[in-house]
Amino acid sequence: MRVETLYRYPVKGLTAEALEEVSLRAGECILHDRRFALAQGDAPFDAAAPAFLPKRHFGCLMVNERLALVSAVFDGHSGQLLLRVPGAAPMAADTNTEAGRQAIATALTTYLGEEARGTPRFVSAPGHAFADDRHKGVTLINLASIAALEQAAGVRLDPLRFRANVYFSGLPAWAEFDWVGQQVLLGGATLRIEKRTVRCPATQVNPANGQRDINVPKLLREYFGHADLGVHAVVEEDGRVALGDALEPLPA
């Protein structure tokens, strides 16, 4: 088994950034993964006391499918975020300043139009990740499982529909579910597979056009009797992971 692609998603709901390698740290996400989010105006998010909130409180593909068309590129050294919003000129803003965050919030709010609730804020908090799980971690997807769903349903699926961090090859479809509760070696890092990933309506959205065109959860239930695809893991031992690295379960 080997790592085929690596991604992070600096802004919740916006485009992926492809990576060649990452350094994983115990108990953490990939650096800058889900670091920022657009909090809806009625979201009770407090940057001074950050806590997990369901995705409906933020701009997200489950509700705001057009966000799939907003390109975001983040420079972790300078804090600059480059946004390309359909219908607007490209913009760069400093996420370290109030003015920069306000500019980003304004651009995304304008794009969302009626989908924006109240006065949305572009938010982040030290050490906090706007992931869909309460436990920070890394999401992995077996490309053979995607292929099995494609073959069963007669559809083509961009793997980025599933917004995972690690896509790997070399394992039979669905065999990754047997890893739940086990440790795996991913490159130089040790992870523990915590649970299967239940797919939500966000996977209905085609990342190429921002439209809901395939009901992935329904297809999974129809052909395989569950709505799961991929697994969520927590990092237990630090290590470097690069494209082409091996992935292997460790003895129980």
C-alpha positions, 0 to 999 in steps of 0.5 A: 500500500502506498500514499498516492495523494496528500491534501489539506484544506486551509479554509473549511469548505473551500478548495484543497491544497495538494502537498508533496509531504507533511510532518504529522504531530501526535494529537494534531491535524495536518498543519493548517488543515481546516485552520480557518472558517467562515462563521455564520452571523448566528454561530456561537463560536468564540475565538477566545474559548474555541470549541467544536461546533457542528458544520452548519454554523459555518460556510460548508459544502453540506449547505453552501455547495457553491463554495466548491468553486472558491479557490483558496491558497494559504501561505503559512509563513506570511499568513497571506490567503489568496482567494479566487471567488467566481465573478470577482478579481483575485484578492490576497489578504493577511489573515493575521490582521483584522482588516485582512480577515474582514476583507475575506469575510466580505468577499465570501459573504457577498458570494454567498448572498442569501445563504449568508446568515447575519454578518459572517466572520472569518475566524480562527483560533490558536490550536483549533481546527474546524474539522467535522470530528471532535478529535483532531486527526487525519482522514484516509481513503482507499482509492479501491473503495471509491472505484468499487462504488463507481463500478457498482453505481455506474458513475465517475467520482472525483476523489476530492468529493470526499475531502480526505487528507490521504488517498492510498492504493494497494488495498482491496475495497472496504478492507480499511474498515477492518483497521478500526481500533488498530495502529497503522504506520503511515510513512514515518508516523504512527496513527490509530484508526478511530472510526469509519467516516459516515458520508454527509450531503457534502459529497453530493457536490461536484468539486468541478462545478459546485453543483449537487449531481450525485447522491453519494450517501444514497448510493452507498446505502443502496449498493453496500448497505452503509453510508461510510467511505474512508476512515478517521485516524488520530496521530499517536507518534510524530513522523514525516509522510510523503507521496509514495510512502508506505502504509501498513497496519501494525500487529495488534 
